Amino acid sequence: MSESIQTRRYAVSGGVQVEADVGGDPRRPAVILLHGGGQTRHSWHGAMREMLRRGYHVIAYDARGHGGSDWCARADYSLEAMSADLLAVTATLPALPALVGASMGGATLLFAAGNSERPVAGALVLVDIVPRVDPEGAARVRAFMRGHPEGFASVEEAADAVAAYNPHRPRPRDPSGLMKNLRRGQDGRLHWHWDPKFLDNPRRLEPPQFMDVLLLAADKVVTPTLLVRGLHSEIVTDEGVNELRRHLRGLEVCDVAGAGHMVTGDRNDAFNAGVLAFLGRHHPP
């Protein structure tokens, strides 16, 4: 797959540029992958590989302030800014793409789809995100993201922190792949590859601030939409799913057993099967 992937930068809103992995024939139907908060585009590696194999044109980009993308000088990591970035990327395509977003990425695409005057996608996939998330689970995610502000002495130390947060997931024997989510700071230590100001912005893309605006957005979405939920998710509850069903007409739900909030990392094969079946019906390659 690596030979068919190119790195590209897109100029988006506010003078920011986002960095993306782009693969597949650009004349084929496109899928845009949006990662979760604190992640990078590399979290989609397995899903992107399978989508390319099925014949899609795939774009996986780092959100502003994450990975190889620019940090925003004004620290604007709001729903509005993230949505504008997404629309700037979709505008480069000849036809409507499918949008697949995990957590923060899912909130971004739902906001964009519900607040745009024109359709923005042929199909939407929300990965373990609903407007009303479990507050205790959300607090646990925030605590992990705010943890270790001093960074890590080694990639092994960072892997230990991830293993403590996700004890149900086997710790990799070789943690070197985690380096894609780390950067070396001026202090010589390893830090997560995202702007620390992402968590300091009072309008950051985080619950419960976005609940009402996302429910309003869901009311206006008519695009076929799939929710992929990890059955061990600390974020998405039955109540949250049922509420979204009441606001988003025709919502389909795919439950992934043995997966938590990080569905693609926990059960990538099951995730791919559910998403590709949905895309095959509503956005075939």
C-alpha positions in Angstrom: 0.0 0.0 0.0 2.8 2.4 0.8 3.8 2.7 -2.8 0.4 4.1 -3.8 0.1 6.6 -0.9 1.3 10.2 -1.3 1.6 12.9 1.3 -0.3 16.1 0.4 -1.0 19.3 2.2 -4.4 21.2 1.8 -4.9 24.9 2.5 -7.9 25.2 4.7 -9.5 27.9 6.8 -7.6 30.6 8.8 -4.3 30.2 6.9 -3.8 26.6 8.3 -2.6 23.8 6.2 -3.5 20.1 7.0 -1.4 17.2 6.0 -2.9 14.1 4.5 -2.2 10.6 3.2 -3.9 10.3 -0.2 -4.2 7.1 -2.2 -6.2 5.4 -5.0 -7.5 6.6 -8.3 -8.9 10.2 -7.9 -11.5 9.4 -10.5 -13.0 6.8 -8.2 -15.5 7.5 -5.4 -13.7 9.1 -2.5 -13.7 8.5 1.2 -12.3 11.0 3.7 -11.2 9.7 7.1 -11.2 12.0 10.1 -9.4 10.8 13.3 -10.3 11.4 16.9 -8.9 14.1 19.3 -5.3 13.5 20.2 -4.8 11.0 17.4 -3.3 11.3 13.9 -4.2 10.1 10.5 -2.1 7.0 11.1 -4.9 5.6 13.3 -6.7 4.8 10.0 -3.8 2.7 8.5 -5.7 -0.6 8.5 -9.0 0.9 7.3 -7.3 2.9 4.6 -5.5 -0.1 3.3 -8.7 -2.1 3.0 -10.6 0.8 1.3 -7.9 1.2 -1.2 -8.0 -2.5 -1.9 -11.8 -2.2 -2.6 -11.1 0.6 -5.1 -11.9 3.8 -3.3 -9.9 7.0 -3.5 -9.0 7.7 0.1 -7.9 10.8 2.0 -6.9 10.6 5.6 -5.8 13.9 7.0 -4.4 15.2 10.3 -6.8 17.7 11.9 -5.5 21.1 12.6 -3.2 21.1 15.6 -2.5 17.3 15.2 0.2 15.3 13.6 1.8 16.9 10.5 -0.8 19.6 10.2 -0.3 23.2 11.3 -1.0 24.4 14.8 -3.5 27.2 14.7 -1.8 30.5 15.9 -5.2 31.5 17.5 -5.7 28.0 19.0 -9.0 27.9 17.3 -10.0 24.2 17.5 -13.7 24.8 17.5 -16.4 22.8 15.7 -16.8 25.6 13.3 -13.1 25.7 12.4 -12.8 21.9 12.1 -15.9 21.9 9.9 -14.6 24.6 7.6 -11.3 22.6 7.2 -13.3 19.5 6.2 -15.3 21.5 3.6 -12.1 22.9 2.2 -10.8 19.4 1.6 -14.1 18.1 0.1 -14.1 21.1 -2.3 -11.0 19.7 -4.0 -13.0 16.6 -5.1 -15.0 16.2 -8.3 -18.0 14.5 -6.5 -19.4 14.1 -3.1 -17.2 11.8 -0.9 -18.2 9.5 2.0 -17.1 10.9 5.3 -15.9 8.6 8.1 -15.1 10.3 11.5 -14.0 8.9 14.8 -15.0 10.7 18.0 -13.9 14.3 17.3 -13.8 13.6 13.6 -17.4 12.2 13.8 -18.6 15.3 15.5 -16.9 17.4 12.9 -18.6 15.7 10.0 -22.0 15.7 11.7 -21.8 19.4 12.3 -20.7 20.1 8.7 -23.4 17.9 7.2 -26.2 19.6 9.3 -25.0 23.2 8.9 -24.2 23.3 5.2 -26.6 24.7 2.6 -25.7 21.9 0.1 -25.0 18.2 0.7 -21.4 17.6 1.7 -21.3 13.8 1.4 -22.9 10.8 -0.2 -22.7 8.8 3.1 -21.7 9.5 6.7 -20.1 7.2 9.2 -19.8 8.2 12.9 -17.3 6.1 14.9 -18.2 5.8 18.6 -19.6 9.3 19.0 -23.1 10.6 19.7 -24.1 14.1 20.8 -24.8 13.2 24.4 -21.8 11.1 25.6 -21.3 9.5 29.0 -19.8 12.3 31.3 -17.7 9.9 33.3 -16.2 8.3 30.1 -15.5 11.8 28.7 -13.8 12.8 31.9 -11.6 9.7 31.7 -10.6 10.6 28.1 -9.8 14.2 29.1 -7.7 12.9 32.0 -5.6 10.8 29.7 -5.1 13.6 27.3 -4.1 16.0 30.1 -1.8 13.4 31.6 2.0 13.4 31.3 2.5 17.1 30.4 6.2 16.5 31.1 6.3 14.1 28.2 8.0 10.7 28.1 11.6 9.6 28.2 11.1 6.9 25.7 8.5 5.3 23.4 8.3 2.4 25.8 7.2 4.8 28.6 4.5 6.2 26.3 3.3 2.7 25.5 3.0 2.0 29.2 0.7 5.0 29.5 -1.5 3.8 26.7 -1.6 0.3 28.1 -2.7 1.7 31.5 -5.5 3.6 29.8 -6.6 0.6 27.6 -5.9 -2.5 29.8 -8.2 -4.7 27.6 -6.0 -4.1 24.6 -2.8 -6.3 24.3 0.4 -4.2 24.6 2.3 -4.4 21.4 5.6 -6.3 21.6 7.2 -3.6 19.4 5.9 -0.1 20.5 7.9 1.7 17.8 4.7 2.3 15.7 3.6 4.7 18.5 6.2 7.2 17.3 3.8 8.3 14.6 1.8 9.8 17.5 4.7 11.4 19.2 7.0 14.4 18.6 10.3 15.2 20.2 10.1 18.5 22.1 12.8 21.1 22.7 13.4 19.5 26.1 14.5 16.3 24.3 11.5 14.3 25.6 8.7 12.8 23.6 5.3 14.5 23.7 2.0 13.6 22.1 1.8 14.9 18.5 -0.8 17.6 19.0 -1.0 21.2 20.2 -1.3 21.4 24.0 -3.5 24.4 23.5 -6.1 22.1 22.0 -7.4 21.4 25.5 -7.1 24.9 26.7 -9.5 26.5 24.2 -12.9 27.1 25.9 -14.7 26.4 22.6 -12.7 23.2 22.0 -14.5 20.3 20.3 -15.4 18.4 23.5 -18.6 17.3 25.3 -20.8 18.6 26.8 -20.3 21.8 24.9 -21.3 20.4 21.6 -24.3 18.4 22.6 -27.1 20.8 21.6 -25.5 22.0 18.4 -24.9 18.4 17.2 -28.5 17.4 18.0 -29.7 20.4 16.0 -27.3 19.4 13.2 -28.6 15.8 13.3 -32.2 17.1 12.8 -31.2 18.5 9.4 -29.1 15.5 8.1 -30.8 13.5 5.4 -27.6 11.7 4.2 -27.4 7.9 4.9 -25.6 7.6 8.2 -24.0 4.7 10.1 -23.0 4.8 13.7 -20.3 2.3 14.6 -20.2 1.7 18.3 -17.8 -0.3 20.4 -19.8 -2.3 22.9 -17.3 -1.6 25.6 -17.2 2.1 24.8 -16.8 4.4 27.8 -18.3 7.2 25.7 -21.4 6.0 23.9 -24.3 4.6 25.9 -27.7 3.1 24.8 -29.4 6.3 25.9 -27.1 8.4 23.6 -27.7 6.1 20.7 -31.5 6.2 21.1 -31.5 10.0 21.4 -29.5 10.2 18.2 -32.0 7.9 16.5 -34.8 10.3 17.4 -33.0 13.2 15.7 -31.3 11.5 12.7 -33.7 9.8 10.4 -32.8 6.4 9.2 -29.7 6.0 11.4 -28.1 2.6 11.1 -26.1 1.2 14.0 -23.2 -1.3 13.8 -22.2 -2.7 17.2 -18.6 -4.0 17.4 -18.1 -6.6 20.2 -14.8 -6.5 22.1 -14.1 -2.9 21.2 -14.0 0.2 23.3 -13.9 3.8 22.2 -10.9 3.2 19.9 -12.9 0.9 17.7 -10.4 0.7 14.8 -7.5 -0.1 17.1 -9.5 -2.7 19.1 -11.3 -4.6 16.3 -10.1 -3.3 12.9 -11.4 -6.3 10.9 -14.9 -6.0 12.4 -14.9 -2.3 11.9 -13.9 -2.6 8.2 -16.6 -5.2 7.6 -19.3 -3.1 9.0 -18.2 0.2 7.3 -17.5 -1.3 3.9 -20.9 -3.1 3.8 -22.6 0.2 4.5 -20.5 2.0 1.9 -21.2 -0.7 -0.6 -24.9 0.1 -0.3 -24.7 3.9 -0.2 -21.4 4.8 -1.8 -20.1 1.9 -3.8 -16.6 1.9 -5.2 
